[in-house]
Amino acid sequence: MESIESRSDTRHTVIPAPPAAVFAAISAPDRIGRWWGPEGFTSTVHTFEFTPGGRWLLTMHGPDGTDYPNQNVFTRLEADRLFEIEHLSDRHHFILTIELHPQTGDGAGPEAPLGTEVRWRQTFDTAEHYQQIAAFIATANQQNLDRLAAEVARAPVQPDGAA
């Protein structure tokens, strides 16, 4: 089996909000519909069963008007920590793992998080397949992270946990 590193696009960013705020933007269908996909795309969420084994069906609408139906299954979910899906497709099958890590000040105490490091890893079945689309995937994934950060800034979680 080829290494995960040879089959994956991995990136990270720090969003200046606590993990709960980032997770709120990932776990609500209306919010994920606003940021999911590369720049210029919009998404219509049809089914969003946010539980391990649950289905997530959506259509991504490209800037040229092309519709891209997507079918995913939630594989692992941990509130404020982890979001993982399996993208079910014969053409581009992958596992997407998003990990949320709180970032605090100087580490000298139990401070409130200053931000969240978002670690994004999209792993394909083979290195060959990944290499064929790596340039597009790198750009698209960075745009996803940028759009996620904008969504978090648009509707931050309040201290009582409400968005």
C-alpha positions as CSV (number, residue, x, y, z in Angstrom):
1,M,0.0,0.0,0.0
2,E,1.3,3.4,-0.9
3,S,1.9,5.9,1.9
4,I,-0.8,8.3,2.9
5,E,1.5,11.2,2.2
6,S,2.0,10.1,-1.4
7,R,-1.8,10.0,-2.0
8,S,-2.8,13.1,0.0
9,D,-3.2,16.9,-0.3
10,T,-2.4,18.2,3.2
11,R,-2.7,21.8,4.3
12,H,-3.4,23.8,7.3
13,T,-4.4,27.3,8.4
14,V,-5.2,29.1,11.6
15,I,-8.6,30.7,12.0
16,P,-8.9,33.3,14.7
17,A,-11.8,31.7,16.5
18,P,-12.2,28.9,19.0
19,P,-12.7,25.3,17.8
20,A,-16.4,25.5,18.6
21,A,-16.9,28.3,16.1
22,V,-15.1,26.5,13.4
23,F,-17.0,23.2,14.1
24,A,-20.3,25.2,14.0
25,A,-19.5,26.2,10.4
26,I,-18.7,22.6,9.5
27,S,-21.6,20.9,11.2
28,A,-24.6,23.0,10.1
29,P,-25.9,22.3,6.6
30,D,-26.9,25.9,5.8
31,R,-23.4,27.1,6.8
32,I,-21.4,24.4,5.0
33,G,-23.5,25.0,1.9
34,R,-22.2,28.6,1.9
35,W,-18.4,27.7,2.0
36,W,-18.1,24.2,0.6
37,G,-16.3,24.1,-2.7
38,P,-13.7,26.1,-4.6
39,E,-14.0,29.8,-5.2
40,G,-16.9,30.6,-7.5
41,F,-18.9,27.4,-6.6
42,T,-22.1,27.3,-4.6
43,S,-23.6,24.2,-3.0
44,T,-27.1,23.0,-2.5
45,V,-27.3,20.5,0.4
46,H,-30.0,17.9,-0.1
47,T,-29.3,15.5,2.8
48,F,-27.1,16.1,5.9
49,E,-27.3,13.3,8.4
50,F,-24.6,14.5,10.7
51,T,-23.7,11.3,12.5
52,P,-21.1,8.6,11.8
53,G,-22.6,6.5,9.0
54,G,-24.9,9.3,8.0
55,R,-25.3,10.5,4.4
56,W,-24.4,13.9,3.0
57,L,-25.8,14.5,-0.4
58,L,-25.2,17.8,-2.2
59,T,-24.9,19.4,-5.6
60,M,-22.0,21.7,-6.3
61,H,-22.8,24.4,-8.9
62,G,-19.8,25.5,-10.9
63,P,-19.3,29.1,-12.0
64,D,-20.0,27.9,-15.6
65,G,-23.4,26.5,-14.6
66,T,-22.3,22.9,-14.5
67,D,-23.9,20.9,-11.6
68,Y,-21.7,18.3,-9.8
69,P,-23.7,15.8,-7.7
70,N,-21.8,14.6,-4.6
71,Q,-22.4,11.7,-2.3
72,N,-20.5,11.5,1.0
73,V,-20.8,9.4,4.2
74,F,-19.7,10.8,7.6
75,T,-17.1,8.4,8.9
76,R,-15.8,10.1,12.1
77,L,-17.1,13.1,14.0
78,E,-16.0,14.5,17.3
79,A,-17.5,17.8,18.4
80,D,-15.0,20.7,18.1
81,R,-12.2,18.3,17.1
82,L,-12.8,16.1,14.1
83,F,-14.8,15.9,10.8
84,E,-14.2,13.1,8.4
85,I,-16.1,12.0,5.3
86,E,-15.7,9.4,2.6
87,H,-16.5,10.8,-0.8
88,L,-18.2,8.0,-2.7
89,S,-17.3,8.3,-6.4
90,D,-15.9,6.0,-9.0
91,R,-14.0,8.9,-10.5
92,H,-12.6,10.7,-7.4
93,H,-13.0,8.5,-4.3
94,F,-11.3,10.0,-1.3
95,I,-11.3,10.4,2.5
96,L,-11.3,14.0,3.8
97,T,-10.2,14.5,7.4
98,I,-10.4,17.9,9.1
99,E,-8.8,18.2,12.5
100,L,-9.3,21.2,14.8
101,H,-6.6,22.1,17.2
102,P,-7.0,25.0,19.7
103,Q,-4.2,27.6,19.6
104,T,-3.5,29.4,22.8
105,G,-1.2,32.2,23.9
106,D,2.2,31.4,25.3
107,G,1.1,28.1,26.8
108,A,1.6,29.3,30.4
109,G,-1.9,28.7,31.6
110,P,-5.4,27.5,30.8
111,E,-6.1,30.5,28.5
112,A,-9.1,30.6,26.1
113,P,-8.1,29.6,22.6
114,L,-6.8,32.4,20.5
115,G,-7.6,30.5,17.4
116,T,-7.9,27.1,15.8
117,E,-5.4,25.3,13.6
118,V,-7.4,23.6,10.9
119,R,-5.5,20.6,9.5
120,W,-7.1,19.4,6.2
121,R,-6.1,16.1,4.6
122,Q,-7.7,14.7,1.4
123,T,-6.5,11.2,0.7
124,F,-7.1,9.4,-2.6
125,D,-6.9,5.7,-3.3
126,T,-3.6,5.8,-5.3
127,A,-0.7,8.2,-5.6
128,E,-1.1,8.0,-9.4
129,H,-4.7,9.3,-9.3
130,Y,-3.8,12.0,-6.8
131,Q,-0.8,13.2,-8.9
132,Q,-3.1,13.6,-12.0
133,I,-5.3,16.1,-10.1
134,A,-2.8,17.4,-7.5
135,A,-2.5,21.0,-8.8
136,F,-6.3,21.5,-9.0
137,I,-6.8,19.9,-5.6
138,A,-4.2,22.1,-4.0
139,T,-5.8,25.3,-5.2
140,A,-9.4,24.1,-4.5
141,N,-8.5,23.0,-1.0
142,Q,-6.8,26.3,-0.1
143,Q,-9.9,28.1,-1.4
144,N,-12.1,25.8,0.7
145,L,-10.1,26.8,3.8
146,D,-10.2,30.5,2.9
147,R,-14.0,30.2,2.5
148,L,-14.4,28.4,5.8
149,A,-12.4,31.1,7.5
150,A,-14.7,33.7,6.0
151,E,-17.8,31.8,7.1
152,V,-16.5,31.5,10.7
153,A,-15.9,35.3,10.7
154,R,-19.3,35.9,9.3
155,A,-21.2,34.1,12.1
156,P,-19.0,33.4,15.1
157,V,-20.2,31.3,18.0
158,Q,-21.3,33.3,21.0
159,P,-20.0,32.5,24.5
160,D,-23.2,30.5,25.2
161,G,-22.4,28.3,22.2
162,A,-25.1,29.8,19.9
163,A,-24.1,30.7,16.4
